[in-house]
Amino acid sequence: MSSLVVKLGSSIVADDRGEARVDVLGRICDELAVLHRAGWEVVVVTSGAIAHGMGILEIDPTRPAPVRPRPRPIDELQAASAVGQGKLYRVYDELLRARGITSAQILLTFFDMSARTHYLNARQTLRKLLDWRVVPIINENDTTTTDEISFGNNDFLAAQVAILLSAGLLVLLTDAEGVFTADPRANSTAVLVPRVDDFGALDLLDIGHAASPLGTGGMRSKVVAAEMATAAGVPVVIAGGLTPGTITRAAAGESVGTSFPASEGRYSSFKLWLKYAKPVRGQVTVDAGAARALRDGGTSLLPVGIVDVSGSFDAGDAVEIIHQAGAVGKGICNYSAAELRQIRGLKSQAVRELLPRASEEAIHRDYFVLA
């Protein structure tokens, strides 16, 4: 049986005052226990640490004059997470232990996904826990992350975990019943979209960024997370976490919420890591010929095709490749920014004369992904 990754949004985990929804979480743990006994390798990605911490500190985001002002600076949010993180995990641990399941708390950062060795170590740890029939409870380590090294929200973290494990299914639970043609809270004519085969078709729909008062996501981020996971061959379901039976129905292949089938044309795990997890440190502007060769020919990028370099980066960093302000792709550069500025526009022979030990390619095709 393959892995099942279930992501719970803040609105599922905590109520508007930040208190844990123990009744909802208990029902979800009932479903997870059934699937666990059926042989699924169950992984939970949870939001709600900051929300729960705010509740414990009596910070109410629904009131105009809370007991304490709602946290906005990163250090205050991190402090709220520090208060809520352990207590939230204890809720999961006690609920799962009551159902005969051992759990483990795992806190990940964007760096754990962006550094290849850390990425592989995270996968080994998760695989060992699943081999031991332990249910990992994963959250972003909000107490130490910064805006520059954050996933942004746990939808993307859940997609990365699903990709890392080559999961059989990713279920993103939210307070909506799935993806609608418009925001059903604001538009009474909105209807549920039961299946998405073409992500481009969703551009025509009014899918907003609005999140719950305690959350950071919104439906748009869930759709992007679904696009990430399906590109790796992981099917995705976005569905209502407050509706009983959602997870078991999704795992059984029944129609629930909005389903996203796995993409037929799949990237390798390395290129998925490069595309979605490796941070960009600079930009490389290329001419029309180089852009065409990268898009259509599957070739490497040579210095002769580079017209401009921006940013400060080292050899081995990822850079964005652009042409006329449009993104072409992303790749791992063989040169530092300073070196690339020296050799941009030069043919291979001139590059070798200037930098005798230089690589012929600025970015090898094996270390490049299209945008």
MOBEL-V866975 format. One record per pair of residues at least 24 apart in sequence whose C-alpha atoms are under 7 Angstrom apart, sorted by the first residue. I is the first residue (numbers start at 1). GAP is how many residues later the second one is. Records with the same first field share a line. If there is no record, write none. Layout:
BEGIN
I->GAP ; GAP
END
This chain:
BEGIN
1->38 ; 39
2->38 ; 39 ; 165 ; 166
3->37 ; 38 ; 39 ; 164 ; 165 ; 166
4->36 ; 37 ; 38 ; 39 ; 163 ; 164 ; 165 ; 166
5->37 ; 38 ; 39 ; 157 ; 162 ; 164 ; 165 ; 166
6->37 ; 38 ; 39 ; 164 ; 165 ; 166
7->37 ; 38 ; 39 ; 151 ; 164 ; 165 ; 166
8->37 ; 38 ; 39 ; 164 ; 165 ; 166
9->37 ; 38 ; 39 ; 164 ; 165
10->37 ; 38 ; 41 ; 204 ; 205
11->163 ; 164 ; 201 ; 204
12->162 ; 163 ; 229 ; 230
13->35
14->34 ; 37 ; 38
16->46
17->38 ; 43
18->33 ; 34 ; 36 ; 37
19->33 ; 36
20->32
24->218
26->69
29->66 ; 67
31->216 ; 217
33->66
41->89
42->93
43->92 ; 93 ; 94
44->92 ; 93 ; 94
45->92 ; 93 ; 94 ; 113
46->91 ; 92 ; 93
47->92 ; 107
49->32 ; 35 ; 36 ; 39
50->27 ; 30 ; 31 ; 34
51->163
52->32 ; 36
53->27 ; 28 ; 30 ; 31
54->26
61->152
78->64 ; 65 ; 66
79->64
81->61 ; 62
82->61
102->32 ; 33
103->31 ; 32 ; 33 ; 34
104->30 ; 31 ; 32 ; 33
105->31 ; 32 ; 33
106->30 ; 31 ; 32 ; 33
107->31 ; 32 ; 33 ; 34
108->31 ; 32 ; 33
109->31 ; 32 ; 36 ; 41
110->39 ; 40 ; 41
111->38
113->164
114->163 ; 164 ; 165
123->41 ; 42
153->63 ; 64
155->66 ; 67 ; 70
156->69
159->66 ; 69 ; 70
162->67
163->66 ; 69
166->68
167->67
168->66 ; 67
169->65 ; 66 ; 67
170->64 ; 65 ; 66 ; 67
171->65 ; 66 ; 67
172->65 ; 66 ; 67
173->65 ; 66 ; 67 ; 68
174->65 ; 66 ; 67
175->65 ; 66 ; 67
176->63 ; 64
177->62 ; 63 ; 80
178->60 ; 61 ; 62 ; 79 ; 80
179->79
181->24 ; 25
182->24 ; 25
183->24
193->65
194->63 ; 64 ; 65
195->63 ; 64 ; 65
196->63 ; 64
197->63 ; 64
226->34
230->31 ; 32 ; 33
231->31 ; 32 ; 35 ; 36
232->34 ; 35 ; 40
233->29 ; 30 ; 33
234->28
235->25 ; 26 ; 27
236->24 ; 25
271->98
275->55 ; 94
278->40
279->39
280->38 ; 39 ; 40
281->30 ; 31 ; 32 ; 36 ; 37 ; 38
282->28 ; 29 ; 30 ; 31 ; 37 ; 38
283->26 ; 27 ; 28 ; 36 ; 37 ; 38
284->24 ; 25 ; 26 ; 35 ; 36 ; 37 ; 38
285->24 ; 36 ; 37 ; 38
286->35 ; 36 ; 37
287->36
288->35
291->32 ; 37
295->75
298->67
299->66
300->61 ; 63 ; 64 ; 65
301->60 ; 61 ; 62 ; 63
302->58 ; 59 ; 60
303->40 ; 41 ; 42 ; 43 ; 44 ; 58 ; 59
304->40 ; 41 ; 42 ; 43
305->40
306->38 ; 39
307->37 ; 38
309->28 ; 32
312->25
313->24
327->44
328->42 ; 43
329->40 ; 41 ; 42
330->38 ; 39 ; 40 ; 41
331->32 ; 36 ; 37 ; 38
332->31 ; 35 ; 36
333->29 ; 30
334->25 ; 28 ; 29
335->27
END
